[in-house]
Amino acid sequence: MIGLTGMPLPDFAPGSVWLTGAGPGDPGLLTVLALHALTVADVIVHDALVESSILALAPPTVERYDVGKRSGRISPQQKDITTMLVSMAHRGHRVLRLKGGDPFMFGRGQEEIAGLSAAGIPTRVIPGLTSGIAGPAAVGMALTGRDNQAVTFMTGTGPDGAVPSLDWRALVRGAQTLVFYMALRQLGEITHCLSAAGLPADEPVAVLCEATTPRQQVLFSSLSQVATAAATLQPPAIVVIGPGARCSLPANYQ
C-alpha cells in the first residue's frame, strides 16, 4: 500500500494486532505508521491517555474500546485486555492496540505481545514518541548536553501503587538527569528519598502535566520546594530532576 506520503506502507492484515504508540498527545507527533493504522483498523482498543483528537483520525465506523487504567478506579485487568485482543483477532478484525507514548516504555506492551504470541496472533509493534523525551523537548528542556551526558528513566509508582524500591544513592551518583513517569502523587516521598541520598535542596526540578496537549502545564521548581508547589497539579505528568530540568528555549520560540 502507498500512503499519503508516497512511501510504501505495510499491509494491516485481517486477524492481526498492531501494538502502536500514540505519542505524547499532540496528533502532529504521531508516526506515519500510527496514522496509517488508524485509517485502516477495524477495531481500536485504546488506553485512557490517548487523546480524543487522535481517535478522531479514525473513520467513524471503527469500533472503539477504552480499556485505560486509571488510578483509584476499577480498571480492566491486563489478562482481560489480552483476551479481548485475541478474541477480536480470531474474528478476523484488524485490531489496533493504541497506547499513549511508546508501548514499551512503562506501557506493559511486552505482556500483551507475549499473550498474543502464545495465542498465535500475528503482531507488529509500532513505536511511539514517549512523553519522557517529547514532553521536555517541546518546552525547551534538553535532557542531555555537552555537560549533561547521562539520563535515567524510571517509574515513580510500582505495581503495588507505592514508590518502587530503588537504590537512591546509586541514582544520585549516576545519571545527572532523572526522568520519572507516574510520579506526581508520590512526589513528596521521591524528593525525600533523593534528598536523603545526597541530592542538593536547590537541584532544579520540572513537572510537565499533559505535555504537548492544549492543557499542558509546566512548573519549574527545586527539589526542596516542588512537592508543595505541585500539590494542585493533576496527572498525567512527567517529572524531570537535574540539569535537564532547565528551560533553554529562545525568546522567539513558536
Steps between C-alpha positions, in 0.01 A plus 500: 500500500618854420420756769426872479871567523570292190700247699411129499313395815459148640174314460287486815375145453164380634541292814809687617573745782717809473629621837547868430630804685279808473774739610478759778166655400536740207358326188777665297752284685349172382725286283402436138439133583277588796289726279485226236378251762231741619360533149478128417425329835165330559521528879692734730575392857649805668634623831363793698795722409428493126365841399150521350648706215714198408208257516305740276747429219348153460188453285177542701400141425797356692410331829673658800561344841646698791698265724704766676627448852420793726644552847245445775236353267396150404688429177523204261751234599793446267406137432148608402637755253720237339205259481297771325776559245530128425123461462471794260792377290349151483185660355709635214523862610794730444556590865681821589622492860573867560706611799609845611866579438700190409350156570823368653577797727313415822208394279492124574518441128730203543231319702245543223746390232578187702131416534430559131800293399388212722161510325663496156379849406713687241623825656700809417638766737486863385723709729376839617656815639513457876390796710817481710698618198247688286346695789822659624616568143174678417558755777871545436653264754800311364538181702859458382774738393873560497505524881204268562590165351275252677127466564299233682131422440297337775149468636394669821225246567557126529249219435368532856437874463792599724834657415727225360789374708789673324865548584467874556869553575594331174256725314652811656854380422413390147289678240507878514135531392216284633168466318207354694177371352188465718666685787275798573305340785824368652701819458543570871643156572718500189658836578552393862682185388720695257579762763592232754728346235691825465333696219522875576188687610538749214520233228275617212172313451236537229152349494324468164130418507319380185800589287443611137121527547294823524482437877877492546637644824866544593633569849864585570612458859770344720538170682406648837200698372343300219275271705323802648503700176347211302233410756210616281625351173331195352642201310607391248833665562871462436745610770852600395768543767850632439668720238260378231217677685620842388320670211713616209244631250583827323269797555365477142413128521163416342 
